[in-house]
Amino acid sequence: MNLIQLMMKRKELIPLIAFVSLAGFGATAMSFYTLAKPDVIINKRNNPEPWENVNPNHPQKLITINQKWRPIEELQKVRKLTK
């Protein structure tokens, strides 16, 4: 109740508290979004080389505008030779 009483006394703090709360929520949400993506590896014991499992046809950026994803020919040749 102390914070609410302070906001009622000093109304100029309301936008400041709102923006700080919004920034904190946004940072937390972006952290969870980044951890939920499949290209982020938290446990390296089970997969010590995660870069080998990256699909070149799947975009790895947050926002992709007018970009076509094609497999890299050299990478496909190397994968065929190493299998």
N, CA, C and O atoms as CSV, one atom per row, in Angstrom:
chain,resi,resn,atom,element,x,y,z
A,1,MET,N,N,0.812,-1.199,0.000
A,1,MET,CA,C,0.000,0.000,0.000
A,1,MET,C,C,0.854,1.261,0.000
A,1,MET,O,O,0.383,2.324,-0.403
A,2,ASN,N,N,2.076,1.159,0.436
A,2,ASN,CA,C,2.937,2.327,0.518
A,2,ASN,C,C,3.206,2.912,-0.873
A,2,ASN,O,O,3.225,4.134,-1.028
A,3,LEU,N,N,3.414,2.066,-1.881
A,3,LEU,CA,C,3.673,2.531,-3.233
A,3,LEU,C,C,2.443,3.210,-3.820
A,3,LEU,O,O,2.558,4.227,-4.502
A,4,ILE,N,N,1.278,2.653,-3.557
A,4,ILE,CA,C,0.036,3.247,-4.071
A,4,ILE,C,C,-0.224,4.599,-3.416
A,4,ILE,O,O,-0.648,5.540,-4.088
A,5,GLN,N,N,0.021,4.704,-2.131
A,5,GLN,CA,C,-0.157,5.987,-1.452
A,5,GLN,C,C,0.826,7.026,-1.981
A,5,GLN,O,O,0.468,8.193,-2.140
A,6,LEU,N,N,2.065,6.611,-2.255
A,6,LEU,CA,C,3.059,7.528,-2.810
A,6,LEU,C,C,2.633,8.005,-4.187
A,6,LEU,O,O,2.801,9.179,-4.517
A,7,MET,N,N,2.076,7.093,-5.004
A,7,MET,CA,C,1.621,7.483,-6.341
A,7,MET,C,C,0.428,8.429,-6.268
A,7,MET,O,O,0.286,9.300,-7.126
A,8,MET,N,N,-0.434,8.276,-5.263
A,8,MET,CA,C,-1.574,9.178,-5.128
A,8,MET,C,C,-1.125,10.569,-4.671
A,8,MET,O,O,-1.734,11.575,-5.038
A,9,LYS,N,N,-0.065,10.620,-3.874
A,9,LYS,CA,C,0.445,11.921,-3.427
A,9,LYS,C,C,1.177,12.630,-4.565
A,9,LYS,O,O,0.973,13.820,-4.803
A,10,ARG,N,N,2.024,11.890,-5.256
A,10,ARG,CA,C,2.845,12.478,-6.316
A,10,ARG,C,C,2.467,11.840,-7.643
A,10,ARG,O,O,3.003,10.797,-8.016
A,11,LYS,N,N,1.563,12.460,-8.335
A,11,LYS,CA,C,1.021,11.901,-9.568
A,11,LYS,C,C,2.040,11.918,-10.706
A,11,LYS,O,O,1.844,11.224,-11.704
A,12,GLU,N,N,3.108,12.682,-10.587
A,12,GLU,CA,C,4.121,12.707,-11.648
A,12,GLU,C,C,4.954,11.428,-11.690
A,12,GLU,O,O,5.681,11.196,-12.656
A,13,LEU,N,N,4.855,10.599,-10.655
A,13,LEU,CA,C,5.588,9.329,-10.648
A,13,LEU,C,C,4.873,8.221,-11.415
A,13,LEU,O,O,5.485,7.198,-11.722
A,14,ILE,N,N,3.610,8.399,-11.727
A,14,ILE,CA,C,2.829,7.350,-12.398
A,14,ILE,C,C,3.423,6.992,-13.763
A,14,ILE,O,O,3.614,5.804,-14.024
A,15,PRO,N,N,3.729,7.953,-14.653
A,15,PRO,CA,C,4.327,7.564,-15.937
A,15,PRO,C,C,5.709,6.921,-15.774
A,15,PRO,O,O,6.052,5.997,-16.511
A,16,LEU,N,N,6.492,7.401,-14.822
A,16,LEU,CA,C,7.818,6.835,-14.593
A,16,LEU,C,C,7.719,5.369,-14.160
A,16,LEU,O,O,8.445,4.516,-14.671
A,17,ILE,N,N,6.838,5.089,-13.238
A,17,ILE,CA,C,6.659,3.716,-12.765
A,17,ILE,C,C,6.097,2.838,-13.889
A,17,ILE,O,O,6.468,1.670,-14.008
A,18,ALA,N,N,5.221,3.386,-14.695
A,18,ALA,CA,C,4.643,2.621,-15.809
A,18,ALA,C,C,5.715,2.260,-16.833
A,18,ALA,O,O,5.771,1.117,-17.288
A,19,PHE,N,N,6.571,3.223,-17.203
A,19,PHE,CA,C,7.608,2.944,-18.197
A,19,PHE,C,C,8.662,1.975,-17.671
A,19,PHE,O,O,9.121,1.106,-18.412
A,20,VAL,N,N,9.044,2.109,-16.427
A,20,VAL,CA,C,10.021,1.188,-15.848
A,20,VAL,C,C,9.437,-0.219,-15.756
A,20,VAL,O,O,10.136,-1.196,-16.026
A,21,SER,N,N,8.178,-0.331,-15.382
A,21,SER,CA,C,7.524,-1.647,-15.324
A,21,SER,C,C,7.417,-2.269,-16.713
A,21,SER,O,O,7.662,-3.464,-16.880
A,22,LEU,N,N,7.053,-1.464,-17.708
A,22,LEU,CA,C,6.956,-1.957,-19.078
A,22,LEU,C,C,8.318,-2.421,-19.595
A,22,LEU,O,O,8.403,-3.456,-20.255
A,23,ALA,N,N,9.370,-1.679,-19.309
A,23,ALA,CA,C,10.723,-2.069,-19.742
A,23,ALA,C,C,11.158,-3.366,-19.059
A,23,ALA,O,O,11.756,-4.229,-19.701
A,24,GLY,N,N,10.869,-3.509,-17.787
A,24,GLY,CA,C,11.215,-4.743,-17.082
A,24,GLY,C,C,10.455,-5.941,-17.625
A,24,GLY,O,O,11.029,-7.016,-17.797
A,25,PHE,N,N,9.175,-5.765,-17.895
A,25,PHE,CA,C,8.383,-6.849,-18.468
A,25,PHE,C,C,8.888,-7.204,-19.863
A,25,PHE,O,O,8.970,-8.382,-20.209
A,26,GLY,N,N,9.227,-6.196,-20.664
A,26,GLY,CA,C,9.727,-6.446,-22.020
A,26,GLY,C,C,11.053,-7.191,-22.004
A,26,GLY,O,O,11.264,-8.096,-22.812
A,27,ALA,N,N,11.946,-6.823,-21.097
A,27,ALA,CA,C,13.240,-7.509,-20.997
A,27,ALA,C,C,13.051,-8.961,-20.564
A,27,ALA,O,O,13.721,-9.856,-21.079
A,28,THR,N,N,12.155,-9.192,-19.633
A,28,THR,CA,C,11.879,-10.557,-19.188
A,28,THR,C,C,11.247,-11.387,-20.304
A,28,THR,O,O,11.622,-12.541,-20.513
A,29,ALA,N,N,10.296,-10.801,-21.013
A,29,ALA,CA,C,9.630,-11.522,-22.108
A,29,ALA,C,C,10.617,-11.844,-23.226
A,29,ALA,O,O,10.568,-12.940,-23.785
A,30,MET,N,N,11.507,-10.920,-23.564
A,30,MET,CA,C,12.493,-11.170,-24.614
A,30,MET,C,C,13.479,-12.249,-24.185
A,30,MET,O,O,13.923,-13.040,-25.017
A,31,SER,N,N,13.829,-12.296,-22.912
A,31,SER,CA,C,14.717,-13.343,-22.413
A,31,SER,C,C,14.075,-14.714,-22.553
A,31,SER,O,O,14.723,-15.660,-22.998
A,32,PHE,N,N,12.806,-14.828,-22.176
A,32,PHE,CA,C,12.112,-16.106,-22.310
A,32,PHE,C,C,11.926,-16.492,-23.773
A,32,PHE,O,O,12.019,-17.669,-24.122
A,33,TYR,N,N,11.666,-15.509,-24.630
A,33,TYR,CA,C,11.523,-15.782,-26.066
A,33,TYR,C,C,12.832,-16.310,-26.642
A,33,TYR,O,O,12.827,-17.262,-27.423
A,34,THR,N,N,13.941,-15.706,-26.267
A,34,THR,CA,C,15.246,-16.131,-26.760
A,34,THR,C,C,15.593,-17.529,-26.268
A,34,THR,O,O,16.157,-18.323,-27.021
A,35,LEU,N,N,15.268,-17.842,-25.026
A,35,LEU,CA,C,15.556,-19.176,-24.504
A,35,LEU,C,C,14.654,-20.244,-25.114
A,35,LEU,O,O,15.033,-21.414,-25.162
A,36,ALA,N,N,13.471,-19.863,-25.578
A,36,ALA,CA,C,12.537,-20.836,-26.140
A,36,ALA,C,C,12.872,-21.195,-27.580
A,36,ALA,O,O,12.366,-22.194,-28.091
A,37,LYS,N,N,13.710,-20.408,-28.247
A,37,LYS,CA,C,14.073,-20.713,-29.629
A,37,LYS,C,C,14.949,-21.953,-29.678
A,37,LYS,O,O,15.740,-22.185,-28.764
A,38,PRO,N,N,14.821,-22.752,-30.728
A,38,PRO,CA,C,15.586,-24.005,-30.789
A,38,PRO,C,C,17.075,-23.814,-31.041
A,38,PRO,O,O,17.842,-24.753,-30.829
A,39,ASP,N,N,17.517,-22.648,-31.480
A,39,ASP,CA,C,18.936,-22.469,-31.754
A,39,ASP,C,C,19.720,-22.049,-30.521
A,39,ASP,O,O,20.937,-21.877,-30.601
A,40,VAL,N,N,19.055,-21.880,-29.383
A,40,VAL,CA,C,19.740,-21.562,-28.134
A,40,VAL,C,C,19.963,-22.856,-27.365
A,40,VAL,O,O,19.017,-23.597,-27.100
A,41,ILE,N,N,21.207,-23.127,-27.009
A,41,ILE,CA,C,21.553,-24.360,-26.308
A,41,ILE,C,C,21.927,-24.003,-24.872
A,41,ILE,O,O,22.845,-23.217,-24.640
A,42,ILE,N,N,21.218,-24.581,-23.918
A,42,ILE,CA,C,21.518,-24.341,-22.515
A,42,ILE,C,C,22.395,-25.456,-21.964
A,42,ILE,O,O,23.318,-25.193,-21.193
A,43,ASN,N,N,22.117,-26.699,-22.349
A,43,ASN,CA,C,22.853,-27.852,-21.859
A,43,ASN,C,C,23.861,-28.285,-22.924
A,43,ASN,O,O,23.468,-28.878,-23.929
A,44,LYS,N,N,25.137,-28.006,-22.731
A,44,LYS,CA,C,26.144,-28.349,-23.721
A,44,LYS,C,C,26.710,-29.749,-23.526
A,44,LYS,O,O,27.478,-30.213,-24.370
A,45,ARG,N,N,26.362,-30.428,-22.456
A,45,ARG,CA,C,26.877,-31.787,-22.245
A,45,ARG,C,C,26.284,-32.768,-23.247
A,45,ARG,O,O,26.987,-33.640,-23.757
A,46,ASN,N,N,24.989,-32.626,-23.529
A,46,ASN,CA,C,24.332,-33.545,-24.451
A,46,ASN,C,C,24.643,-33.220,-25.906
A,46,ASN,O,O,24.609,-34.109,-26.757
A,47,ASN,N,N,24.943,-31.965,-26.203
A,47,ASN,CA,C,25.210,-31.557,-27.580
A,47,ASN,C,C,26.385,-30.584,-27.576
A,47,ASN,O,O,26.166,-29.372,-27.559
A,48,PRO,N,N,27.626,-31.074,-27.591
A,48,PRO,CA,C,28.769,-30.161,-27.475
A,48,PRO,C,C,29.010,-29.318,-28.724
A,48,PRO,O,O,29.682,-28.289,-28.642
A,49,GLU,N,N,28.482,-29.724,-29.876
A,49,GLU,CA,C,28.676,-28.969,-31.118
A,49,GLU,C,C,27.320,-28.639,-31.737
A,49,GLU,O,O,26.931,-29.263,-32.724
A,50,PRO,N,N,26.596,-27.673,-31.178
A,50,PRO,CA,C,25.236,-27.396,-31.654
A,50,PRO,C,C,25.185,-26.738,-33.029
A,50,PRO,O,O,24.132,-26.756,-33.668
A,51,TRP,N,N,26.275,-26.163,-33.501
A,51,TRP,CA,C,26.262,-25.469,-34.779
A,51,TRP,C,C,26.135,-26.451,-35.946
A,51,TRP,O,O,25.829,-26.037,-37.064
A,52,GLU,N,N,26.364,-27.735,-35.705
A,52,GLU,CA,C,26.212,-28.710,-36.778
A,52,GLU,C,C,24.752,-29.033,-37.069
A,52,GLU,O,O,24.439,-29.554,-38.139
A,53,ASN,N,N,23.866,-28.737,-36.142
A,53,ASN,CA,C,22.449,-29.051,-36.309
A,53,ASN,C,C,21.614,-27.872,-36.805
A,53,ASN,O,O,20.387,-27.968,-36.832
A,54,VAL,N,N,22.237,-26.778,-37.192
A,54,VAL,CA,C,21.495,-25.602,-37.646
A,54,VAL,C,C,21.001,-25.853,-39.065
A,54,VAL,O,O,21.775,-26.221,-39.949
A,55,ASN,N,N,19.727,-25.651,-39.266
A,55,ASN,CA,C,19.121,-25.843,-40.582
A,55,ASN,C,C,19.326,-24.578,-41.404
A,55,ASN,O,O,18.847,-23.517,-41.004
A,56,PRO,N,N,20.023,-24.649,-42.545
A,56,PRO,CA,C,20.249,-23.438,-43.342
A,56,PRO,C,C,18.984,-22.923,-44.016
A,56,PRO,O,O,18.953,-21.775,-44.460
A,57,ASN,N,N,17.937,-23.748,-44.103
A,57,ASN,CA,C,16.679,-23.297,-44.705
A,57,ASN,C,C,15.807,-22.530,-43.726
A,57,ASN,O,O,14.845,-21.878,-44.132
A,58,HIS,N,N,16.130,-22.600,-42.453
A,58,HIS,CA,C,15.329,-21.934,-41.423
A,58,HIS,C,C,15.997,-20.613,-41.036
A,58,HIS,O,O,17.165,-20.612,-40.649
A,59,PRO,N,N,15.273,-19.478,-41.134
A,59,PRO,CA,C,15.891,-18.192,-40.781
A,59,PRO,C,C,16.230,-18.128,-39.299
A,59,PRO,O,O,15.444,-18.571,-38.461
A,60,GLN,N,N,17.391,-17.581,-38.971
A,60,GLN,CA,C,17.855,-17.503,-37.591
A,60,GLN,C,C,17.700,-16.102,-37.006
A,60,GLN,O,O,18.101,-15.863,-35.867
A,61,LYS,N,N,17.131,-15.186,-37.760
A,61,LYS,CA,C,16.974,-13.813,-37.291
A,61,LYS,C,C,15.627,-13.623,-36.606
A,61,LYS,O,O,14.711,-14.426,-36.784
A,62,LEU,N,N,15.514,-12.558,-35.823
A,62,LEU,CA,C,14.248,-12.238,-35.175
A,62,LEU,C,C,13.220,-11.793,-36.213
A,62,LEU,O,O,12.067,-12.220,-36.169
A,63,ILE,N,N,13.639,-10.934,-37.148
A,63,ILE,CA,C,12.764,-10.454,-38.215
A,63,ILE,C,C,13.504,-10.610,-39.535
A,63,ILE,O,O,14.636,-10.146,-39.667
A,64,THR,N,N,12.880,-11.254,-40.508
A,64,THR,CA,C,13.460,-11.420,-41.827
A,64,THR,C,C,12.508,-10.794,-42.833
A,64,THR,O,O,11.336,-11.165,-42.904
A,65,ILE,N,N,13.019,-9.833,-43.619
A,65,ILE,CA,C,12.184,-9.133,-44.588
A,65,ILE,C,C,12.718,-9.413,-45.990
A,65,ILE,O,O,13.871,-9.110,-46.297
A,66,ASN,N,N,11.867,-9.996,-46.838
A,66,ASN,CA,C,12.180,-10.254,-48.248
A,66,ASN,C,C,13.512,-10.968,-48.439
A,66,ASN,O,O,14.343,-10.523,-49.231
A,67,GLN,N,N,13.718,-12.033,-47.749
A,67,GLN,CA,C,14.949,-12.780,-47.897
A,67,GLN,C,C,14.611,-14.236,-48.152
A,67,GLN,O,O,13.820,-14.840,-47.427
A,68,LYS,N,N,15.213,-14.791,-49.183
A,68,LYS,CA,C,14.979,-16.188,-49.520
A,68,LYS,C,C,16.101,-17.027,-48.936
A,68,LYS,O,O,17.275,-16.671,-49.040
A,69,TRP,N,N,15.738,-18.127,-48.332
A,69,TRP,CA,C,16.719,-19.016,-47.720
A,69,TRP,C,C,16.936,-20.211,-48.636
A,69,TRP,O,O,16.011,-20.960,-48.949
A,70,ARG,N,N,18.189,-20.366,-49.055
A,70,ARG,CA,C,18.555,-21.491,-49.903
A,70,ARG,C,C,19.659,-22.281,-49.217
A,70,ARG,O,O,20.474,-21.709,-48.494
A,71,PRO,N,N,19.691,-23.591,-49.437
A,71,PRO,CA,C,20.789,-24.365,-48.848
A,71,PRO,C,C,22.126,-23.984,-49.484
A,71,PRO,O,O,22.192,-23.677,-50.674
A,72,ILE,N,N,23.161,-24.007,-48.699
A,72,ILE,CA,C,24.499,-23.678,-49.176
A,72,ILE,C,C,25.086,-24.942,-49.806
A,72,ILE,O,O,25.164,-25.992,-49.169
A,73,GLU,N,N,25.495,-24.818,-51.062
A,73,GLU,CA,C,25.948,-25.995,-51.796
A,73,GLU,C,C,27.192,-26.622,-51.172
A,73,GLU,O,O,27.287,-27.844,-51.061
A,74,GLU,N,N,28.135,-25.790,-50.769
A,74,GLU,CA,C,29.366,-26.314,-50.182
A,74,GLU,C,C,29.085,-27.050,-48.879
A,74,GLU,O,O,29.690,-28.083,-48.592
A,75,LEU,N,N,28.175,-26.514,-48.109
A,75,LEU,CA,C,27.816,-27.158,-46.851
A,75,LEU,C,C,27.148,-28.510,-47.091
A,75,LEU,O,O,27.403,-29.462,-46.353
A,76,GLN,N,N,26.311,-28.605,-48.097
A,76,GLN,CA,C,25.666,-29.868,-48.426
A,76,GLN,C,C,26.688,-30.906,-48.890
A,76,GLN,O,O,26.564,-32.086,-48.561
A,77,LYS,N,N,27.692,-30.477,-49.646
A,77,LYS,CA,C,28.736,-31.404,-50.094
A,77,LYS,C,C,29.556,-31.921,-48.911
A,77,LYS,O,O,29.874,-33.108,-48.835
A,78,VAL,N,N,29.887,-31.029,-48.006
A,78,VAL,CA,C,30.665,-31.433,-46.837
A,78,VAL,C,C,29.862,-32.399,-45.963
A,78,VAL,O,O,30.417,-33.372,-45.452
A,79,ARG,N,N,28.574,-32.143,-45.789
A,79,ARG,CA,C,27.728,-33.047,-44.999
A,79,ARG,C,C,27.642,-34.428,-45.632
A,79,ARG,O,O,27.669,-35.436,-44.926
A,80,LYS,N,N,27.537,-34.483,-46.964
A,80,LYS,CA,C,27.483,-35.778,-47.642
A,80,LYS,C,C,28.796,-36.540,-47.473
A,80,LYS,O,O,28.791,-37.761,-47.319
A,81,LEU,N,N,29.921,-35.818,-47.502
A,81,LEU,CA,C,31.223,-36.470,-47.389
A,81,LEU,C,C,31.500,-36.961,-45.963
A,81,LEU,O,O,32.183,-37.968,-45.781
A,82,THR,N,N,30.981,-36.265,-44.964
A,82,THR,CA,C,31.261,-36.631,-43.576
A,82,THR,C,C,30.310,-37.694,-43.051
A,82,THR,O,O,30.577,-38.269,-41.995
A,83,LYS,N,N,29.228,-37.975,-43.731
A,83,LYS,CA,C,28.276,-38.994,-43.247
A,83,LYS,C,C,28.699,-40.377,-43.610
A,83,LYS,O,O,28.009,-41.340,-43.278
